[in-house]
Amino acid sequence: MMMPPSQPTGFPMSRREWLARSGMGMGLLGLAGVMHDSGHLLAAGPAPMAGAPIGNRPLAARKPHFPGKAKRVIHFFLNGGPSHVDTFDPKPMLQKYAGKAVPNTLRTERKTGAAFPSPFKFQKYGQSGIEVSEIFAKTAQHIDDIAVIRSMKVQVPNHEPSLMLMNCGDSVQARPSVGAWVLYGLGTENQNLPGFIAMCPGGHPIKGTENWQNGFLPGAFQGTFIDSKHETINRLIENISPKHTTIPAQRQQLDLLSRFNQTHRQGRTDPRLDARIQSFELAFRMQTEAADAFDINQEPQKVREMYGNGVHARQTLIARRLLERGVRYVQLWHGAGQPWDNHAGIEGAHRNLAREIDQPIAALLTDLKQRGMLEDTLVVWGGEFGRTPTVELGGDGKAQLGRDHNPYGFTVWMAGGGIKGGTVYGATDEFGFAAAENPVSVHDLHATMLHLLGFDHEQLTYRYAGRDFRLTDVHGVVIDDIVA
C-alpha cells in the first residue's frame, strides 16, 4: 500500500487522519461555498435527520420535516423566576388563608411561612376571559392570542440547573441550546446576520454563554450575544465598521486569510477552526446589514412610541427588525442578574419589573399582527421556575414579603406561530404550590416548540460520541391541546 501524500508540515498522514478525511471529515471539506456566500434567501435543502451530515454550508436555509406553522422564534426570558401567582395564575385561596399555614409537603430551598396572597388584582380579559394580573394589563389585551401553560415544572429549585434545563434541555450536561437546535434544523434566511441572537442588557446572565451555547453542534450554530444596554451601533456590535481600511481591502485580506486557513486545515478535522473561519466571514458580511437592522431610528415615531422607552422597549423593537430580516431565533433577557428573583419586597419589585416589559411585549404582539408576522412567529414568555405561594422567612424568622424558588409548578405562555390562542392548559393546586393537572415538563415544551416549527423532535438529531442526540433527550410529548 502506498504511503499517503505528505502534509504541509512535512509529516505523513496517519491512518486515523486518513480515515477522518475519508469519512467523518467529508462534511467539513469545501469551505469555498461558505467563504463566498453573501446573498439572502438561499435555496432550502432538506432538514437534518437521524444524524445526517449538514454539509459545508451549515447556515443555508433548510426545509423542516413537515410544513411548520412557525418560521421563527422570539423568547422573552424573565431571568430569576417570575411569580406565577402574581402574574398569570390567580389563587384566591391564598386570600382565604392569608397569614395562616397551608398544607404543604414539598421541600423549599429556604424556610417559608404562611400563605401570602398576591398584592395584585386579577381580572378577566378578552373573549376567553382568562384572568391576568394588573401588572401585565397591556399584555393581557392579547390574551386571545396566547396559550397559558399553568402546569410547568422543573427538577430542582436552583437557578443554574434550571436555566440550563430551560435553555438547553439538560440541567447537568453541556448540551446545545434551543436556539442552536432551531438554527441547525432550519438554517437562516439571511446570510448577512447571525441566525441566532441573544440580547441581554448589562452583560451575561448566570451561566453566561452556556445559555445560548452550541454544545456539540458545529460552532456556526452558537448564539451571538448582544449587550443591548448600548444604543449606538458601534457599541452594540464592536468593530462593525473598519477603522483603518476600506471594505474592498478588507475583502482581499479575508480572501488571503481564507487561503491560509484552508491550507492549515488540510488534514485536520477540528470543527473549531471551521467555526472561526465562518465567524470571520459572517462578521464581514454583517458590516453591510447589521447597522441597518439595529437602527430603530429608521422606524416611524408612532412605532417607537408604541414600544415605549427604555432598554427593553429598544431591544424588543430591534428583535422585530431582526426577525423580519430572516433571523431565526431571538432571545430577549430581562436583566443580566436575577431581577425577578424577589425573595423580599416582591410587590414593588415585580410591579417595577413588569412595567419595563409589559408595554414592549404588547407592542410586539400588535406589531407582528399588523405586519402579518404573528401567524408564523412563535413568541415564548417565562423564566426558569416560579415562586412559592407562601411568604419567605428571613434568618430571624420574620416575613420578608417575598417568595422563594418554586420548581414544582409555574407558568409559561406562548403566542402566534400555530398556537391556539385564548387557551389555558394545565393547573397548579388550589394554593399554587405544584402542577396538579396536566403537568408539563421542559421536554414537553421543547417538543411542542419544535413541532410548531415543523420538526419531529425524535428525528431532529445529531450524531455525537457514537449516538444520536436530540434536544428532548429520550423524553417529550407535544402539547396538542395548545396547537391550532
C-alpha positions, 0 to 999 in steps of 0.5 A: 500500500502506498504511503499517503501524500505528505502534509504541509508540515512535512509529516505523513498522514496517519491512518486515523487522519486518513480515515477522518478525511475519508469519512467523518471529515467529508462534511467539513471539506469545501469551505469555498461555498461558505467563504463566498456566500453573501446573498439572502434567501438561499435555496432550502435543502432538506432538514437534518435527520437521524444524524445526517451530515449538514454539509459545508454550508451549515447556515443555508436555509433548510426545509423542516420535516413537515410544513411548520406553522412557525418560521421563527422564534422570539423568547422573552426570558424573565431571568430569576423566576417570575411569580406565577401567582402574581402574574398569570395564575390567580389563587384566591385561596391564598386570600382565604388563608392569608397569614395562616399555614397551608398544607404543604409537603414539598421541600423549599430551598429556604424556610417559608411561612404562611400563605401570602396572597398576591398584592395584585388584582386579577381580572378577566380579559378578552373573549376567553376571559382568562384572568391576568394580573394588573401588572401585565394589563397591556399584555393581557389585551392579547390574551386571545392570542396566547396559550397559558401553560399553568402546569410547568415544572422543573427538577430542582429549585436552583437557578443554574440547573434550571436555566440550563434545563430551560435553555438547553434541555439538560440541567447537568450536561453541556448540551446545545441550546434551543436556539442552536437546535432551531438554527441547525434544523432550519438554517437562516434566511439571511446570510448577512446576520447571525441566525441566532441572537441573544440580547441581554442588557448589562452583560451575561446572565448566570451561566453566561454563554452556556445559555445560548451555547452550541454544545456539540453542534458545529460552532456556526450554530452558537448564539451571538450575544448582544449587550443591548444596554448600548444604543449606538451601533458601534457599541452594540456590535464592536468593530462593525465598521473598519477603522483603518481600511476600506471594505474592498481591502478588507475583502482581499485580506479575508480572501488571503486569510481564507487561503491560509486557513484552508491550507492549515486545515488540510488534514485536520478535522477540528470543527473549531477552526471551521467555526472561526473561519465562518465567524470571520466571514459572517462578521464581514458580511454583517458590516453591510446589514447589521447597522441597518437592522439595529437602527430603530431610528429608521422606524416611524415615531408612532412605532417607537412610541408604541414600544415605549422607552427604555432598554427593553422597549429598544431591544424588543423593537430591534428583535422585530427588525431582526426577525423580519430580516430572516433571523431565526431565533431571538432571545430577549433577557430581562436583566443580566442578574436575577431581577425577578428573583424577589425573595423580599419586597416582591410587590414593588419589585415585580410591579417595577419589573413588569412595567419595563416589559409589559408595554414592549411585549404588547407592542410586539404582539400588535406589531407582528399582527399588523405586519402579518408576522404573528401567524408564523412567529412563535413568541415564548414568555417565562423564566426558569421556575416560579415562586412559592405561594407562601411568604419567605422567612428571613434568618430571624424568622420574620416575613420578608414579603417575598417568595422563594424558588418554586420548581414544582409548578409555574407558568409559561405562555406562548403566542402566534406561530400555530398556537391556539390562542385564548387557551389555558392548559394545565393547573397548579393546586388550589394554593399554587404550590405544584402542577396538579393537572396536566403537568408539563415538563421542559421536554414537553415544551421543547417538543411542542416548540419544535413541532410548531416549527415543523420538526419531529423532535425524535428525528431532529438529531445529531450524531455525537460520541457514537449516538444520536442526540436530540434536544428532548433527550429520550423524553417529550410529548407535544402539547396538542391541546395548545396547537391550532 
